Amino acid sequence: QVKVMESGGGSVQPGGSLRLSCAASPVIDSCMAWFRQAPGKQREGVAAIYAGGARTRYAASVAGRFTISQNNGVNMVYLQMNNLKPEDTAMYYCAAGTLQACNTWSLSGPDIALPYFSSWGQGTQVTVSS
């Protein structure tokens, strides 16, 4: 089973940028994703990427501002977050799953796909405030 560990969270002002990193061991899984959870809210999908990096999926709330990418050579997945807003404040989690996870995301959305992600990191906190 793939293990994942996040890094790169922090505090930024609105409009700022952060890049989150996810180290996958031993290798990147068929579907990698970022989810987030704010206090008192359900976990929500942010972005997903198919193995190879050719196809990506984004939540409407982050499309155009966030970019998910991966580097298979070093088994890393990244989330570049630009133009951050206070509503982006949350704990961000990296998740790994089979191809079914990404296909389900594509067909039915991240909420339905969430159970298909079998490996989760401990999370990294992102805080956006002035």
C-alpha positions as CSV (number, residue, x, y, z in Angstrom):
1,Q,0.0,0.0,0.0
2,V,1.2,3.5,-0.9
3,K,2.1,5.7,2.0
4,V,2.0,9.5,1.7
5,M,3.3,12.4,3.6
6,E,2.5,16.1,3.1
7,S,4.6,19.2,3.6
8,G,4.6,22.8,2.7
9,G,1.7,24.3,4.6
10,G,1.9,27.7,6.4
11,S,0.3,31.1,6.8
12,V,-0.1,33.6,4.0
13,Q,-2.0,36.7,3.3
14,P,-4.9,36.8,0.9
15,G,-3.6,36.8,-2.7
16,G,-0.4,34.9,-1.7
17,S,0.8,31.6,-2.9
18,L,1.9,28.3,-1.4
19,R,3.1,25.0,-2.8
20,L,2.2,21.8,-1.0
21,S,4.2,18.6,-1.5
22,C,3.3,15.0,-1.1
23,A,5.9,12.3,-0.9
24,A,4.6,8.9,-2.0
25,S,6.3,5.6,-1.0
26,P,7.3,3.4,-2.6
27,V,5.8,5.0,-5.8
28,I,3.0,7.3,-6.9
29,D,-0.3,5.4,-7.1
30,S,-2.6,5.3,-10.1
31,C,-4.6,8.3,-8.7
32,M,-3.3,11.0,-6.4
33,A,-5.4,13.8,-5.0
34,W,-5.5,16.6,-2.5
35,F,-8.4,17.1,-0.2
36,R,-9.0,19.7,2.5
37,Q,-11.1,20.0,5.7
38,A,-11.9,23.2,7.5
39,P,-13.1,23.2,11.1
40,G,-16.7,22.1,11.3
41,K,-16.9,21.2,7.7
42,Q,-16.7,17.9,5.7
43,R,-13.6,16.9,3.9
44,E,-13.8,18.1,0.3
45,G,-11.8,17.2,-2.8
46,V,-9.6,19.9,-4.2
47,A,-7.7,18.3,-7.1
48,A,-6.8,14.9,-8.5
49,I,-4.3,13.7,-11.0
50,Y,-4.1,10.4,-13.0
51,A,-0.9,8.5,-13.1
52,G,1.4,10.0,-15.7
53,G,0.0,13.4,-15.1
54,A,-1.9,13.8,-18.4
55,R,-5.3,14.2,-16.8
56,T,-6.3,16.4,-13.9
57,R,-9.5,17.3,-12.1
58,Y,-10.3,20.4,-10.0
59,A,-13.0,21.5,-7.6
60,A,-14.9,24.5,-9.1
61,S,-13.8,26.6,-6.1
62,V,-10.1,26.3,-6.9
63,A,-10.1,25.9,-10.7
64,G,-7.8,28.5,-12.3
65,R,-6.0,29.2,-9.0
66,F,-4.6,25.7,-8.0
67,T,-2.5,23.4,-10.1
68,I,-1.8,19.7,-9.3
69,S,1.3,18.1,-10.8
70,Q,3.5,15.1,-10.2
71,N,7.1,14.1,-10.7
72,N,7.3,10.3,-11.1
73,G,11.0,10.4,-11.0
74,V,11.0,11.4,-7.3
75,N,7.5,10.1,-6.4
76,M,6.2,13.5,-5.5
77,V,2.9,15.2,-6.0
78,Y,2.5,18.9,-5.7
79,L,-0.3,21.4,-5.3
80,Q,0.6,24.9,-6.4
81,M,-1.9,27.3,-4.8
82,N,-2.1,30.9,-6.1
83,N,-4.3,33.8,-5.3
84,L,-5.2,32.3,-2.0
85,K,-8.4,33.4,-0.2
86,P,-9.4,33.2,3.4
87,E,-11.9,30.4,2.5
88,D,-9.0,28.3,1.4
89,T,-7.9,28.0,5.1
90,A,-8.0,24.3,6.0
91,M,-6.0,21.2,6.7
92,Y,-4.9,19.8,3.4
93,Y,-4.5,16.1,2.9
94,C,-2.7,14.1,0.2
95,A,-4.5,10.9,-0.8
96,A,-3.6,7.9,-3.0
97,G,-5.9,5.5,-4.7
98,T,-6.5,3.2,-7.6
99,L,-7.5,4.3,-11.1
100,Q,-11.1,3.8,-9.9
101,A,-10.7,6.7,-7.6
102,C,-9.9,9.1,-10.4
103,N,-12.6,7.6,-12.7
104,T,-15.2,8.0,-10.0
105,W,-14.1,11.6,-9.4
106,S,-14.5,12.3,-13.1
107,L,-17.9,10.7,-13.3
108,S,-19.4,11.6,-10.0
109,G,-17.3,14.1,-8.3
110,P,-14.8,14.1,-5.4
111,D,-17.4,13.4,-2.6
112,I,-18.4,10.1,-4.2
113,A,-14.7,9.3,-5.0
114,L,-13.5,9.9,-1.5
115,P,-14.0,6.3,-0.2
116,Y,-11.8,5.0,-3.1
117,F,-8.7,6.7,-1.8
118,S,-7.1,4.1,0.5
119,S,-4.0,6.0,1.7
120,W,-4.0,9.3,3.5
121,G,-1.4,11.6,5.0
122,Q,-1.6,13.3,8.4
123,G,-2.3,16.7,6.7
124,T,-0.6,20.1,6.5
125,Q,-2.3,23.3,7.7
126,V,-2.9,26.2,5.4
127,T,-4.0,29.5,6.9
128,V,-4.9,32.5,4.8
129,S,-5.5,35.7,6.7
130,S,-4.5,39.3,6.8
